[in-house]
Amino acid sequence: MKTYTGKIKIGDIVKRVIRSGIDSELVEEYGEYGLVIHRQMIGNPIHPCITVAWPKQVRPRSIAESYVEVVCSKDNE
């Protein structure tokens, strides 16, 4: 397993970066803010991904770290 190299931490609050209409639709479907509950290096090529618990979803969803921005860092308690 490759060591996680991203910047987002477990416990951070994130929101999806709106780049297109599909991003707006996903925010409507999943909720605006989510809680990071896991992080890993996956994909092809390998890149930082996080698992986020979104308020309108029963199960957490994985997303590339580059598609979200941190709105409240765990370190800012």
mmCIF file of the N, C-alpha and C atoms, coordinates in Angstrom:
data_MODEL
# 
_entry.id   MODEL 
# 
loop_
_atom_site.group_PDB 
_atom_site.id 
_atom_site.type_symbol 
_atom_site.label_atom_id 
_atom_site.label_alt_id 
_atom_site.label_comp_id 
_atom_site.label_asym_id 
_atom_site.label_entity_id 
_atom_site.label_seq_id 
_atom_site.pdbx_PDB_ins_code 
_atom_site.Cartn_x 
_atom_site.Cartn_y 
_atom_site.Cartn_z 
_atom_site.occupancy 
_atom_site.B_iso_or_equiv 
_atom_site.pdbx_formal_charge 
_atom_site.auth_seq_id 
_atom_site.auth_comp_id 
_atom_site.auth_asym_id 
_atom_site.auth_atom_id 
_atom_site.pdbx_PDB_model_num 
ATOM 1   N N  . MET A 1 1  ? 0.841   -1.176 0.000   1.00 0.00 ? 1  MET A N  1 
ATOM 2   C CA . MET A 1 1  ? 0.000   0.000  0.000   1.00 0.00 ? 1  MET A CA 1 
ATOM 3   C C  . MET A 1 1  ? 0.891   1.246  0.000   1.00 0.00 ? 1  MET A C  1 
ATOM 4   N N  . LYS A 1 2  ? 0.551   2.198  -0.840  1.00 0.00 ? 2  LYS A N  1 
ATOM 5   C CA . LYS A 1 2  ? 1.330   3.429  -0.956  1.00 0.00 ? 2  LYS A CA 1 
ATOM 6   C C  . LYS A 1 2  ? 0.899   4.423  0.124   1.00 0.00 ? 2  LYS A C  1 
ATOM 7   N N  . THR A 1 3  ? 1.860   5.127  0.700   1.00 0.00 ? 3  THR A N  1 
ATOM 8   C CA . THR A 1 3  ? 1.589   6.115  1.738   1.00 0.00 ? 3  THR A CA 1 
ATOM 9   C C  . THR A 1 3  ? 0.820   7.292  1.165   1.00 0.00 ? 3  THR A C  1 
ATOM 10  N N  . TYR A 1 4  ? -0.183  7.744  1.887   1.00 0.00 ? 4  TYR A N  1 
ATOM 11  C CA . TYR A 1 4  ? -1.010  8.872  1.462   1.00 0.00 ? 4  TYR A CA 1 
ATOM 12  C C  . TYR A 1 4  ? -0.173  10.142 1.390   1.00 0.00 ? 4  TYR A C  1 
ATOM 13  N N  . THR A 1 5  ? -0.260  10.856 0.271   1.00 0.00 ? 5  THR A N  1 
ATOM 14  C CA . THR A 1 5  ? 0.541   12.064 0.076   1.00 0.00 ? 5  THR A CA 1 
ATOM 15  C C  . THR A 1 5  ? -0.315  13.329 -0.031  1.00 0.00 ? 5  THR A C  1 
ATOM 16  N N  . GLY A 1 6  ? -1.621  13.204 0.148   1.00 0.00 ? 6  GLY A N  1 
ATOM 17  C CA . GLY A 1 6  ? -2.497  14.359 0.030   1.00 0.00 ? 6  GLY A CA 1 
ATOM 18  C C  . GLY A 1 6  ? -2.427  15.272 1.245   1.00 0.00 ? 6  GLY A C  1 
ATOM 19  N N  . LYS A 1 7  ? -3.205  16.355 1.176   1.00 0.00 ? 7  LYS A N  1 
ATOM 20  C CA . LYS A 1 7  ? -3.182  17.359 2.244   1.00 0.00 ? 7  LYS A CA 1 
ATOM 21  C C  . LYS A 1 7  ? -4.413  17.333 3.135   1.00 0.00 ? 7  LYS A C  1 
ATOM 22  N N  . ILE A 1 8  ? -5.472  16.699 2.702   1.00 0.00 ? 8  ILE A N  1 
ATOM 23  C CA . ILE A 1 8  ? -6.719  16.673 3.475   1.00 0.00 ? 8  ILE A CA 1 
ATOM 24  C C  . ILE A 1 8  ? -6.594  15.638 4.589   1.00 0.00 ? 8  ILE A C  1 
ATOM 25  N N  . LYS A 1 9  ? -7.149  15.969 5.756   1.00 0.00 ? 9  LYS A N  1 
ATOM 26  C CA . LYS A 1 9  ? -7.055  15.094 6.927   1.00 0.00 ? 9  LYS A CA 1 
ATOM 27  C C  . LYS A 1 9  ? -8.420  14.508 7.290   1.00 0.00 ? 9  LYS A C  1 
ATOM 28  N N  . ILE A 1 10 ? -8.391  13.353 7.923   1.00 0.00 ? 10 ILE A N  1 
ATOM 29  C CA . ILE A 1 10 ? -9.621  12.765 8.457   1.00 0.00 ? 10 ILE A CA 1 
ATOM 30  C C  . ILE A 1 10 ? -10.178 13.732 9.488   1.00 0.00 ? 10 ILE A C  1 
ATOM 31  N N  . GLY A 1 11 ? -11.468 14.020 9.384   1.00 0.00 ? 11 GLY A N  1 
ATOM 32  C CA . GLY A 1 11 ? -12.109 14.963 10.287  1.00 0.00 ? 11 GLY A CA 1 
ATOM 33  C C  . GLY A 1 11 ? -12.328 16.334 9.668   1.00 0.00 ? 11 GLY A C  1 
ATOM 34  N N  . ASP A 1 12 ? -11.698 16.613 8.511   1.00 0.00 ? 12 ASP A N  1 
ATOM 35  C CA . ASP A 1 12 ? -11.921 17.883 7.823   1.00 0.00 ? 12 ASP A CA 1 
ATOM 36  C C  . ASP A 1 12 ? -13.331 17.923 7.228   1.00 0.00 ? 12 ASP A C  1 
ATOM 37  N N  . ILE A 1 13 ? -13.892 19.119 7.140   1.00 0.00 ? 13 ILE A N  1 
ATOM 38  C CA . ILE A 1 13 ? -15.161 19.339 6.451   1.00 0.00 ? 13 ILE A CA 1 
ATOM 39  C C  . ILE A 1 13 ? -14.815 19.872 5.061   1.00 0.00 ? 13 ILE A C  1 
ATOM 40  N N  . VAL A 1 14 ? -15.389 19.242 4.029   1.00 0.00 ? 14 VAL A N  1 
ATOM 41  C CA . VAL A 1 14 ? -15.082 19.619 2.652   1.00 0.00 ? 14 VAL A CA 1 
ATOM 42  C C  . VAL A 1 14 ? -16.359 19.936 1.885   1.00 0.00 ? 14 VAL A C  1 
ATOM 43  N N  . LYS A 1 15 ? -16.181 20.618 0.751   1.00 0.00 ? 15 LYS A N  1 
ATOM 44  C CA . LYS A 1 15 ? -17.275 20.802 -0.197  1.00 0.00 ? 15 LYS A CA 1 
ATOM 45  C C  . LYS A 1 15 ? -16.718 20.617 -1.597  1.00 0.00 ? 15 LYS A C  1 
ATOM 46  N N  . ARG A 1 16 ? -17.578 20.159 -2.490  1.00 0.00 ? 16 ARG A N  1 
ATOM 47  C CA . ARG A 1 16 ? -17.167 19.897 -3.866  1.00 0.00 ? 16 ARG A CA 1 
ATOM 48  C C  . ARG A 1 16 ? -16.887 21.205 -4.592  1.00 0.00 ? 16 ARG A C  1 
ATOM 49  N N  . VAL A 1 17 ? -15.819 21.225 -5.379  1.00 0.00 ? 17 VAL A N  1 
ATOM 50  C CA . VAL A 1 17 ? -15.490 22.367 -6.221  1.00 0.00 ? 17 VAL A CA 1 
ATOM 51  C C  . VAL A 1 17 ? -16.420 22.311 -7.436  1.00 0.00 ? 17 VAL A C  1 
ATOM 52  N N  . ILE A 1 18 ? -17.118 23.415 -7.721  1.00 0.00 ? 18 ILE A N  1 
ATOM 53  C CA . ILE A 1 18 ? -18.053 23.459 -8.842  1.00 0.00 ? 18 ILE A CA 1 
ATOM 54  C C  . ILE A 1 18 ? -17.296 23.881 -10.095 1.00 0.00 ? 18 ILE A C  1 
ATOM 55  N N  . ARG A 1 19 ? -17.135 22.934 -11.005 1.00 0.00 ? 19 ARG A N  1 
ATOM 56  C CA . ARG A 1 19 ? -16.444 23.200 -12.273 1.00 0.00 ? 19 ARG A CA 1 
ATOM 57  C C  . ARG A 1 19 ? -17.386 23.084 -13.460 1.00 0.00 ? 19 ARG A C  1 
ATOM 58  N N  . SER A 1 20 ? -18.504 22.374 -13.265 1.00 0.00 ? 20 SER A N  1 
ATOM 59  C CA . SER A 1 20 ? -19.445 22.164 -14.365 1.00 0.00 ? 20 SER A CA 1 
ATOM 60  C C  . SER A 1 20 ? -20.837 21.887 -13.803 1.00 0.00 ? 20 SER A C  1 
ATOM 61  N N  . GLY A 1 21 ? -21.789 21.711 -14.699 1.00 0.00 ? 21 GLY A N  1 
ATOM 62  C CA . GLY A 1 21 ? -23.164 21.431 -14.287 1.00 0.00 ? 21 GLY A CA 1 
ATOM 63  C C  . GLY A 1 21 ? -23.304 20.140 -13.500 1.00 0.00 ? 21 GLY A C  1 
ATOM 64  N N  . ILE A 1 22 ? -22.514 19.126 -13.845 1.00 0.00 ? 22 ILE A N  1 
ATOM 65  C CA . ILE A 1 22 ? -22.598 17.855 -13.124 1.00 0.00 ? 22 ILE A CA 1 
ATOM 66  C C  . ILE A 1 22 ? -22.199 18.036 -11.666 1.00 0.00 ? 22 ILE A C  1 
ATOM 67  N N  . ASP A 1 23 ? -21.237 18.909 -11.395 1.00 0.00 ? 23 ASP A N  1 
ATOM 68  C CA . ASP A 1 23 ? -20.838 19.170 -10.008 1.00 0.00 ? 23 ASP A CA 1 
ATOM 69  C C  . ASP A 1 23 ? -22.000 19.776 -9.224  1.00 0.00 ? 23 ASP A C  1 
ATOM 70  N N  . SER A 1 24 ? -22.728 20.691 -9.834  1.00 0.00 ? 24 SER A N  1 
ATOM 71  C CA . SER A 1 24 ? -23.895 21.297 -9.173  1.00 0.00 ? 24 SER A CA 1 
ATOM 72  C C  . SER A 1 24 ? -24.964 20.254 -8.889  1.00 0.00 ? 24 SER A C  1 
ATOM 73  N N  . GLU A 1 25 ? -25.172 19.345 -9.830  1.00 0.00 ? 25 GLU A N  1 
ATOM 74  C CA . GLU A 1 25 ? -26.153 18.274 -9.638  1.00 0.00 ? 25 GLU A CA 1 
ATOM 75  C C  . GLU A 1 25 ? -25.750 17.346 -8.498  1.00 0.00 ? 25 GLU A C  1 
ATOM 76  N N  . LEU A 1 26 ? -24.468 17.026 -8.403  1.00 0.00 ? 26 LEU A N  1 
ATOM 77  C CA . LEU A 1 26 ? -23.992 16.153 -7.333  1.00 0.00 ? 26 LEU A CA 1 
ATOM 78  C C  . LEU A 1 26 ? -24.107 16.824 -5.972  1.00 0.00 ? 26 LEU A C  1 
ATOM 79  N N  . VAL A 1 27 ? -23.874 18.135 -5.907  1.00 0.00 ? 27 VAL A N  1 
ATOM 80  C CA . VAL A 1 27 ? -24.049 18.861 -4.648  1.00 0.00 ? 27 VAL A CA 1 
ATOM 81  C C  . VAL A 1 27 ? -25.516 18.791 -4.230  1.00 0.00 ? 27 VAL A C  1 
ATOM 82  N N  . GLU A 1 28 ? -26.416 18.951 -5.185  1.00 0.00 ? 28 GLU A N  1 
ATOM 83  C CA . GLU A 1 28 ? -27.855 18.866 -4.890  1.00 0.00 ? 28 GLU A CA 1 
ATOM 84  C C  . GLU A 1 28 ? -28.231 17.472 -4.398  1.00 0.00 ? 28 GLU A C  1 
ATOM 85  N N  . GLU A 1 29 ? -27.632 16.437 -5.003  1.00 0.00 ? 29 GLU A N  1 
ATOM 86  C CA . GLU A 1 29 ? -27.957 15.057 -4.648  1.00 0.00 ? 29 GLU A CA 1 
ATOM 87  C C  . GLU A 1 29 ? -27.321 14.612 -3.333  1.00 0.00 ? 29 GLU A C  1 
ATOM 88  N N  . TYR A 1 30 ? -26.061 14.971 -3.093  1.00 0.00 ? 30 TYR A N  1 
ATOM 89  C CA . TYR A 1 30 ? -25.317 14.483 -1.934  1.00 0.00 ? 30 TYR A CA 1 
ATOM 90  C C  . TYR A 1 30 ? -25.347 15.420 -0.734  1.00 0.00 ? 30 TYR A C  1 
ATOM 91  N N  . GLY A 1 31 ? -25.518 16.708 -0.966  1.00 0.00 ? 31 GLY A N  1 
ATOM 92  C CA . GLY A 1 31 ? -25.422 17.699 0.092   1.00 0.00 ? 31 GLY A CA 1 
ATOM 93  C C  . GLY A 1 31 ? -24.211 18.577 -0.152  1.00 0.00 ? 31 GLY A C  1 
ATOM 94  N N  . GLU A 1 32 ? -24.206 19.749 0.452   1.00 0.00 ? 32 GLU A N  1 
ATOM 95  C CA . GLU A 1 32 ? -23.150 20.712 0.160   1.00 0.00 ? 32 GLU A CA 1 
ATOM 96  C C  . GLU A 1 32 ? -21.837 20.406 0.876   1.00 0.00 ? 32 GLU A C  1 
ATOM 97  N N  . TYR A 1 33 ? -21.896 20.023 2.134   1.00 0.00 ? 33 TYR A N  1 
ATOM 98  C CA . TYR A 1 33 ? -20.691 19.787 2.935   1.00 0.00 ? 33 TYR A CA 1 
ATOM 99  C C  . TYR A 1 33 ? -20.611 18.328 3.343   1.00 0.00 ? 33 TYR A C  1 
ATOM 100 N N  . GLY A 1 34 ? -19.394 17.816 3.469   1.00 0.00 ? 34 GLY A N  1 
ATOM 101 C CA . GLY A 1 34 ? -19.194 16.433 3.881   1.00 0.00 ? 34 GLY A CA 1 
ATOM 102 C C  . GLY A 1 34 ? -18.036 16.315 4.852   1.00 0.00 ? 34 GLY A C  1 
ATOM 103 N N  . LEU A 1 35 ? -18.010 15.201 5.569   1.00 0.00 ? 35 LEU A N  1 
ATOM 104 C CA . LEU A 1 35 ? -16.980 14.910 6.562   1.00 0.00 ? 35 LEU A CA 1 
ATOM 105 C C  . LEU A 1 35 ? -16.044 13.835 6.025   1.00 0.00 ? 35 LEU A C  1 
ATOM 106 N N  . VAL A 1 36 ? -14.750 14.110 6.032   1.00 0.00 ? 36 VAL A N  1 
ATOM 107 C CA . VAL A 1 36 ? -13.750 13.148 5.562   1.00 0.00 ? 36 VAL A CA 1 
ATOM 108 C C  . VAL A 1 36 ? -13.586 12.064 6.620   1.00 0.00 ? 36 VAL A C  1 
ATOM 109 N N  . ILE A 1 37 ? -13.791 10.806 6.207   1.00 0.00 ? 37 ILE A N  1 
ATOM 110 C CA . ILE A 1 37 ? -13.697 9.699  7.165   1.00 0.00 ? 37 ILE A CA 1 
ATOM 111 C C  . ILE A 1 37 ? -12.581 8.712  6.838   1.00 0.00 ? 37 ILE A C  1 
ATOM 112 N N  . HIS A 1 38 ? -11.997 8.829  5.640   1.00 0.00 ? 38 HIS A N  1 
ATOM 113 C CA . HIS A 1 38 ? -10.908 7.922  5.251   1.00 0.00 ? 38 HIS A CA 1 
ATOM 114 C C  . HIS A 1 38 ? -10.134 8.574  4.112   1.00 0.00 ? 38 HIS A C  1 
ATOM 115 N N  . ARG A 1 39 ? -8.891  8.199  3.953   1.00 0.00 ? 39 ARG A N  1 
ATOM 116 C CA . ARG A 1 39 ? -8.093  8.691  2.833   1.00 0.00 ? 39 ARG A CA 1 
ATOM 117 C C  . ARG A 1 39 ? -7.167  7.580  2.369   1.00 0.00 ? 39 ARG A C  1 
ATOM 118 N N  . GLN A 1 40 ? -6.881  7.557  1.070   1.00 0.00 ? 40 GLN A N  1 
ATOM 119 C CA . GLN A 1 40 ? -6.057  6.505  0.496   1.00 0.00 ? 40 GLN A CA 1 
ATOM 120 C C  . GLN A 1 40 ? -5.496  6.953  -0.843  1.00 0.00 ? 40 GLN A C  1 
ATOM 121 N N  . MET A 1 41 ? -4.491  6.228  -1.306  1.00 0.00 ? 41 MET A N  1 
ATOM 122 C CA . MET A 1 41 ? -3.900  6.453  -2.626  1.00 0.00 ? 41 MET A CA 1 
ATOM 123 C C  . MET A 1 41 ? -4.431  5.351  -3.533  1.00 0.00 ? 41 MET A C  1 
ATOM 124 N N  . ILE A 1 42 ? -5.263  5.706  -4.514  1.00 0.00 ? 42 ILE A N  1 
ATOM 125 C CA . ILE A 1 42 ? -5.836  4.718  -5.424  1.00 0.00 ? 42 ILE A CA 1 
ATOM 126 C C  . ILE A 1 42 ? -5.929  5.317  -6.827  1.00 0.00 ? 42 ILE A C  1 
ATOM 127 N N  . GLY A 1 43 ? -6.365  4.509  -7.766  1.00 0.00 ? 43 GLY A N  1 
ATOM 128 C CA . GLY A 1 43 ? -6.597  4.951  -9.126  1.00 0.00 ? 43 GLY A CA 1 
ATOM 129 C C  . GLY A 1 43 ? -5.446  4.609  -10.051 1.00 0.00 ? 43 GLY A C  1 
ATOM 130 N N  . ASN A 1 44 ? -5.622  4.999  -11.310 1.00 0.00 ? 44 ASN A N  1 
ATOM 131 C CA . ASN A 1 44 ? -4.612  4.760  -12.326 1.00 0.00 ? 44 ASN A CA 1 
ATOM 132 C C  . ASN A 1 44 ? -4.508  6.006  -13.187 1.00 0.00 ? 44 ASN A C  1 
ATOM 133 N N  . PRO A 1 45 ? -3.505  6.831  -12.987 1.00 0.00 ? 45 PRO A N  1 
ATOM 134 C CA . PRO A 1 45 ? -2.380  6.659  -12.067 1.00 0.00 ? 45 PRO A CA 1 
ATOM 135 C C  . PRO A 1 45 ? -2.810  6.878  -10.607 1.00 0.00 ? 45 PRO A C  1 
ATOM 136 N N  . ILE A 1 46 ? -2.016  6.376  -9.703  1.00 0.00 ? 46 ILE A N  1 
ATOM 137 C CA . ILE A 1 46 ? -2.290  6.505  -8.271  1.00 0.00 ? 46 ILE A CA 1 
ATOM 138 C C  . ILE A 1 46 ? -2.358  7.991  -7.903  1.00 0.00 ? 46 ILE A C  1 
ATOM 139 N N  . HIS A 1 47 ? -3.410  8.362  -7.162  1.00 0.00 ? 47 HIS A N  1 
ATOM 140 C CA . HIS A 1 47 ? -3.566  9.756  -6.728  1.00 0.00 ? 47 HIS A CA 1 
ATOM 141 C C  . HIS A 1 47 ? -4.301  9.786  -5.385  1.00 0.00 ? 47 HIS A C  1 
ATOM 142 N N  . PRO A 1 48 ? -4.211  10.905 -4.646  1.00 0.00 ? 48 PRO A N  1 
ATOM 143 C CA . PRO A 1 48 ? -4.870  11.001 -3.344  1.00 0.00 ? 48 PRO A CA 1 
ATOM 144 C C  . PRO A 1 48 ? -6.389  11.038 -3.492  1.00 0.00 ? 48 PRO A C  1 
ATOM 145 N N  . CYS A 1 49 ? -7.066  10.150 -2.784  1.00 0.00 ? 49 CYS A N  1 
ATOM 146 C CA . CYS A 1 49 ? -8.525  10.110 -2.752  1.00 0.00 ? 49 CYS A CA 1 
ATOM 147 C C  . CYS A 1 49 ? -8.985  10.112 -1.291  1.00 0.00 ? 49 CYS A C  1 
ATOM 148 N N  . ILE A 1 50 ? -10.190 10.601 -1.089  1.00 0.00 ? 50 ILE A N  1 
ATOM 149 C CA . ILE A 1 50 ? -10.761 10.614 0.255   1.00 0.00 ? 50 ILE A CA 1 
ATOM 150 C C  . ILE A 1 50 ? -12.141 9.984  0.205   1.00 0.00 ? 50 ILE A C  1 
ATOM 151 N N  . THR A 1 51 ? -12.573 9.467  1.331   1.00 0.00 ? 51 THR A N  1 
ATOM 152 C CA . THR A 1 51 ? -13.926 8.961  1.471   1.00 0.00 ? 51 THR A CA 1 
ATOM 153 C C  . THR A 1 51 ? -14.676 9.962  2.325   1.00 0.00 ? 51 THR A C  1 
ATOM 154 N N  . VAL A 1 52 ? -15.815 10.420 1.805   1.00 0.00 ? 52 VAL A N  1 
ATOM 155 C CA . VAL A 1 52 ? -16.571 11.491 2.444   1.00 0.00 ? 52 VAL A CA 1 
ATOM 156 C C  . VAL A 1 52 ? -17.971 11.001 2.804   1.00 0.00 ? 52 VAL A C  1 
ATOM 157 N N  . ALA A 1 53 ? -18.396 11.313 4.015   1.00 0.00 ? 53 ALA A N  1 
ATOM 158 C CA . ALA A 1 53 ? -19.779 11.071 4.441   1.00 0.00 ? 53 ALA A CA 1 
ATOM 159 C C  . ALA A 1 53 ? -20.567 12.336 4.119   1.00 0.00 ? 53 ALA A C  1 
ATOM 160 N N  . TRP A 1 54 ? -21.456 12.243 3.111   1.00 0.00 ? 54 TRP A N  1 
ATOM 161 C CA . TRP A 1 54 ? -22.289 13.370 2.702   1.00 0.00 ? 54 TRP A CA 1 
ATOM 162 C C  . TRP A 1 54 ? -23.632 13.262 3.413   1.00 0.00 ? 54 TRP A C  1 
ATOM 163 N N  . PRO A 1 55 ? -24.261 14.377 3.781   1.00 0.00 ? 55 PRO A N  1 
ATOM 164 C CA . PRO A 1 55 ? -25.476 14.337 4.595   1.00 0.00 ? 55 PRO A CA 1 
ATOM 165 C C  . PRO A 1 55 ? -26.684 13.666 3.940   1.00 0.00 ? 55 PRO A C  1 
ATOM 166 N N  . LYS A 1 56 ? -26.770 13.692 2.619   1.00 0.00 ? 56 LYS A N  1 
ATOM 167 C CA . LYS A 1 56 ? -27.940 13.124 1.943   1.00 0.00 ? 56 LYS A CA 1 
ATOM 168 C C  . LYS A 1 56 ? -27.692 11.718 1.407   1.00 0.00 ? 56 LYS A C  1 
ATOM 169 N N  . GLN A 1 57 ? -26.589 11.096 1.777   1.00 0.00 ? 57 GLN A N  1 
ATOM 170 C CA . GLN A 1 57 ? -26.245 9.764  1.294   1.00 0.00 ? 57 GLN A CA 1 
ATOM 171 C C  . GLN A 1 57 ? -26.189 8.779  2.456   1.00 0.00 ? 57 GLN A C  1 
ATOM 172 N N  . VAL A 1 58 ? -26.677 7.574  2.213   1.00 0.00 ? 58 VAL A N  1 
ATOM 173 C CA . VAL A 1 58 ? -26.649 6.534  3.240   1.00 0.00 ? 58 VAL A CA 1 
ATOM 174 C C  . VAL A 1 58 ? -25.226 6.035  3.453   1.00 0.00 ? 58 VAL A C  1 
ATOM 175 N N  . ARG A 1 59 ? -24.485 5.858  2.353   1.00 0.00 ? 59 ARG A N  1 
ATOM 176 C CA . ARG A 1 59 ? -23.117 5.353  2.433   1.00 0.00 ? 59 ARG A CA 1 
ATOM 177 C C  . ARG A 1 59 ? -22.118 6.428  2.026   1.00 0.00 ? 59 ARG A C  1 
ATOM 178 N N  . PRO A 1 60 ? -20.943 6.422  2.634   1.00 0.00 ? 60 PRO A N  1 
ATOM 179 C CA . PRO A 1 60 ? -19.893 7.368  2.229   1.00 0.00 ? 60 PRO A CA 1 
ATOM 180 C C  . PRO A 1 60 ? -19.463 7.110  0.786   1.00 0.00 ? 60 PRO A C  1 
ATOM 181 N N  . ARG A 1 61 ? -18.920 8.138  0.136   1.00 0.00 ? 61 ARG A N  1 
ATOM 182 C CA . ARG A 1 61 ? -18.476 8.051  -1.255  1.00 0.00 ? 61 ARG A CA 1 
ATOM 183 C C  . ARG A 1 61 ? -17.009 8.460  -1.362  1.00 0.00 ? 61 ARG A C  1 
ATOM 184 N N  . SER A 1 62 ? -16.289 7.782  -2.254  1.00 0.00 ? 62 SER A N  1 
ATOM 185 C CA . SER A 1 62 ? -14.897 8.142  -2.522  1.00 0.00 ? 62 SER A CA 1 
ATOM 186 C C  . SER A 1 62 ? -14.855 9.208  -3.601  1.00 0.00 ? 62 SER A C  1 
ATOM 187 N N  . ILE A 1 63 ? -13.882 10.105 -3.488  1.00 0.00 ? 63 ILE A N  1 
ATOM 188 C CA . ILE A 1 63 ? -13.721 11.186 -4.450  1.00 0.00 ? 63 ILE A CA 1 
ATOM 189 C C  . ILE A 1 63 ? -12.253 11.583 -4.479  1.00 0.00 ? 63 ILE A C  1 
ATOM 190 N N  . ALA A 1 64 ? -11.778 11.983 -5.649  1.00 0.00 ? 64 ALA A N  1 
ATOM 191 C CA . ALA A 1 64 ? -10.403 12.466 -5.752  1.00 0.00 ? 64 ALA A CA 1 
ATOM 192 C C  . ALA A 1 64 ? -10.271 13.751 -4.944  1.00 0.00 ? 64 ALA A C  1 
ATOM 193 N N  . GLU A 1 65 ? -9.155  13.881 -4.263  1.00 0.00 ? 65 GLU A N  1 
ATOM 194 C CA . GLU A 1 65 ? -8.926  15.056 -3.425  1.00 0.00 ? 65 GLU A CA 1 
ATOM 195 C C  . GLU A 1 65 ? -9.012  16.357 -4.230  1.00 0.00 ? 65 GLU A C  1 
ATOM 196 N N  . SER A 1 66 ? -8.656  16.312 -5.505  1.00 0.00 ? 66 SER A N  1 
ATOM 197 C CA . SER A 1 66 ? -8.657  17.518 -6.338  1.00 0.00 ? 66 SER A CA 1 
ATOM 198 C C  . SER A 1 66 ? -10.066 18.045 -6.632  1.00 0.00 ? 66 SER A C  1 
ATOM 199 N N  . TYR A 1 67 ? -11.103 17.258 -6.364  1.00 0.00 ? 67 TYR A N  1 
ATOM 200 C CA . TYR A 1 67 ? -12.482 17.682 -6.633  1.00 0.00 ? 67 TYR A CA 1 
ATOM 201 C C  . TYR A 1 67 ? -13.152 18.362 -5.446  1.00 0.00 ? 67 TYR A C  1 
ATOM 202 N N  . VAL A 1 68 ? -12.445 18.489 -4.332  1.00 0.00 ? 68 VAL A N  1 
ATOM 203 C CA . VAL A 1 68 ? -13.038 19.122 -3.151  1.00 0.00 ? 68 VAL A CA 1 
ATOM 204 C C  . VAL A 1 68 ? -12.091 20.168 -2.583  1.00 0.00 ? 68 VAL A C  1 
ATOM 205 N N  . GLU A 1 69 ? -12.653 21.051 -1.749  1.00 0.00 ? 69 GLU A N  1 
ATOM 206 C CA . GLU A 1 69 ? -11.847 22.017 -1.026  1.00 0.00 ? 69 GLU A CA 1 
ATOM 207 C C  . GLU A 1 69 ? -12.219 21.945 0.454   1.00 0.00 ? 69 GLU A C  1 
ATOM 208 N N  . VAL A 1 70 ? -11.255 22.169 1.317   1.00 0.00 ? 70 VAL A N  1 
ATOM 209 C CA . VAL A 1 70 ? -11.479 22.134 2.758   1.00 0.00 ? 70 VAL A CA 1 
ATOM 210 C C  . VAL A 1 70 ? -12.123 23.454 3.167   1.00 0.00 ? 70 VAL A C  1 
ATOM 211 N N  . VAL A 1 71 ? -13.260 23.372 3.873   1.00 0.00 ? 71 VAL A N  1 
ATOM 212 C CA . VAL A 1 71 ? -13.911 24.580 4.375   1.00 0.00 ? 71 VAL A CA 1 
ATOM 213 C C  . VAL A 1 71 ? -13.705 24.742 5.873   1.00 0.00 ? 71 VAL A C  1 
ATOM 214 N N  . CYS A 1 72 ? -13.383 23.646 6.553   1.00 0.00 ? 72 CYS A N  1 
ATOM 215 C CA . CYS A 1 72 ? -13.083 23.687 7.982   1.00 0.00 ? 72 CYS A CA 1 
ATOM 216 C C  . CYS A 1 72 ? -12.102 22.555 8.288   1.00 0.00 ? 72 CYS A C  1 
ATOM 217 N N  . SER A 1 73 ? -10.903 22.936 8.653   1.00 0.00 ? 73 SER A N  1 
ATOM 218 C CA . SER A 1 73 ? -9.867  21.944 8.949   1.00 0.00 ? 73 SER A CA 1 
ATOM 219 C C  . SER A 1 73 ? -10.018 21.427 10.367  1.00 0.00 ? 73 SER A C  1 
ATOM 220 N N  . LYS A 1 74 ? -9.729  20.168 10.550  1.00 0.00 ? 74 LYS A N  1 
ATOM 221 C CA . LYS A 1 74 ? -9.760  19.560 11.879  1.00 0.00 ? 74 LYS A CA 1 
ATOM 222 C C  . LYS A 1 74 ? -8.844  20.307 12.834  1.00 0.00 ? 74 LYS A C  1 
ATOM 223 N N  . ASP A 1 75 ? -7.752  20.870 12.326  1.00 0.00 ? 75 ASP A N  1 
ATOM 224 C CA . ASP A 1 75 ? -6.787  21.578 13.156  1.00 0.00 ? 75 ASP A CA 1 
ATOM 225 C C  . ASP A 1 75 ? -7.319  22.915 13.671  1.00 0.00 ? 75 ASP A C  1 
ATOM 226 N N  . ASN A 1 76 ? -8.398  23.419 13.100  1.00 0.00 ? 76 ASN A N  1 
ATOM 227 C CA . ASN A 1 76 ? -8.985  24.694 13.512  1.00 0.00 ? 76 ASN A CA 1 
ATOM 228 C C  . ASN A 1 76 ? -10.086 24.480 14.541  1.00 0.00 ? 76 ASN A C  1 
ATOM 229 N N  . GLU A 1 77 ? -9.853  23.634 15.518  1.00 0.00 ? 77 GLU A N  1 
ATOM 230 C CA . GLU A 1 77 ? -10.871 23.312 16.520  1.00 0.00 ? 77 GLU A CA 1 
ATOM 231 C C  . GLU A 1 77 ? -11.149 24.489 17.422  1.00 0.00 ? 77 GLU A C  1 
# 
